[in-house]
Amino acid sequence: QLQLVESGGGLVQAGGSLRLSCAASGRTFSDYTMGWFRQAPGKEREFQAAIKRSDSYTYYADSVKGRFTVSRDNVKNMVYLQMNSLKAEDTAVYYCAATPLYSGSLYNWREYGYWGQGTQVTVSS
């Protein structure tokens, strides 16, 4: 099993920044493409960003392009989500997730078999 633990959420004012971290353990981290998703109350789980397992190629949702940056450290078994210029509508629980897929529907949360417990991000306007 791959275990994932997120941290770094909190309360921030609109326009501010947060850096989310996700620590992985239990399996070879570099074998997994990592994704970040978020879910607001009453809404579907929503793709934010992904970073591929072999070449660290990145994908972003249109709503966060230019504001969020995903990165990974395969030595430390960590994946990060740097979030800048935060908006009130970014308020949600943020989850990191892992899939062995290299390509395909990396935007689809159903392709990810491993999930962290989530970390709350609240952006005040």
C-alpha positions in Angstrom: 0.0 0.0 0.0 1.1 3.5 -0.7 0.3 5.9 2.2 -0.2 9.6 1.6 -0.3 12.4 4.2 -1.0 16.0 3.3 0.0 19.0 5.3 0.2 22.8 4.8 -3.4 23.8 4.7 -4.8 26.7 6.6 -6.5 30.1 6.5 -5.2 32.7 4.2 -6.4 36.0 2.8 -7.3 36.4 -0.8 -4.2 37.1 -2.8 -2.0 35.2 -0.4 -0.1 31.9 -0.9 0.1 28.5 0.6 2.3 25.5 0.0 0.7 22.1 0.4 2.9 19.1 1.0 2.2 15.4 0.6 4.5 12.7 2.1 4.4 9.3 0.5 5.5 6.0 2.1 5.1 2.3 1.6 5.9 1.8 -2.0 8.3 3.2 -4.6 7.2 6.8 -5.0 8.8 7.3 -8.4 6.5 4.6 -9.8 3.5 6.9 -9.4 2.0 9.8 -11.1 0.8 12.2 -8.4 -2.3 14.4 -8.6 -3.8 17.1 -6.5 -7.6 17.4 -6.3 -10.0 19.5 -4.2 -13.5 19.2 -3.0 -15.7 22.0 -1.8 -18.9 21.2 0.2 -21.7 20.0 -2.1 -19.4 19.9 -5.1 -17.6 17.1 -7.1 -14.0 16.3 -6.5 -12.1 18.6 -8.9 -8.7 18.1 -10.6 -6.1 20.7 -9.9 -2.7 19.4 -11.1 -0.7 16.3 -11.8 2.9 15.5 -12.2 4.0 12.4 -14.1 6.0 9.6 -12.6 8.9 9.3 -15.0 9.6 12.7 -16.6 7.7 15.0 -14.1 5.6 16.5 -16.9 2.9 18.6 -15.4 -0.8 19.2 -16.1 -3.0 21.9 -14.6 -6.7 22.7 -14.5 -7.4 25.8 -16.5 -8.7 27.6 -13.4 -5.3 27.3 -11.7 -2.8 27.7 -14.5 -0.3 30.4 -13.8 -1.3 30.4 -10.1 -0.5 26.9 -8.9 2.7 24.9 -9.4 3.1 21.2 -8.7 6.5 19.6 -8.1 7.9 16.4 -6.7 11.0 15.2 -4.9 11.6 11.6 -5.6 14.4 11.4 -3.0 12.3 12.7 -0.2 9.1 11.0 -1.5 7.3 14.3 -1.5 4.9 16.1 -3.8 4.1 19.8 -3.4 1.4 22.2 -4.6 2.5 25.9 -4.4 -0.7 28.0 -4.5 -0.3 31.7 -5.3 -2.9 34.5 -5.8 -5.5 32.5 -3.9 -9.1 33.4 -4.3 -12.1 32.7 -2.2 -13.3 30.1 -4.7 -10.2 28.1 -4.0 -11.6 27.2 -0.6 -11.9 23.4 -0.3 -10.4 20.3 1.1 -7.3 19.5 -0.9 -6.2 15.9 -1.5 -3.1 14.4 -3.0 -3.5 11.1 -4.9 -1.4 8.6 -6.7 -1.9 6.4 -9.8 0.5 4.1 -11.6 -0.7 5.5 -14.9 1.7 7.5 -17.1 -0.9 8.7 -19.5 -4.7 8.6 -20.0 -7.3 10.3 -18.0 -5.1 11.9 -15.4 -7.7 14.5 -14.8 -10.2 11.9 -13.6 -10.1 11.2 -9.9 -11.4 7.7 -10.5 -8.0 6.8 -12.1 -6.2 7.3 -8.7 -6.2 4.4 -6.3 -4.4 6.0 -3.4 -5.5 9.1 -1.5 -4.5 11.2 1.5 -6.8 12.3 4.2 -7.1 15.8 2.9 -6.1 19.2 4.2 -8.4 22.2 4.5 -7.6 25.4 2.7 -9.8 28.4 3.5 -9.3 31.7 1.6 -11.0 34.7 3.1 -12.1 37.5 0.9 
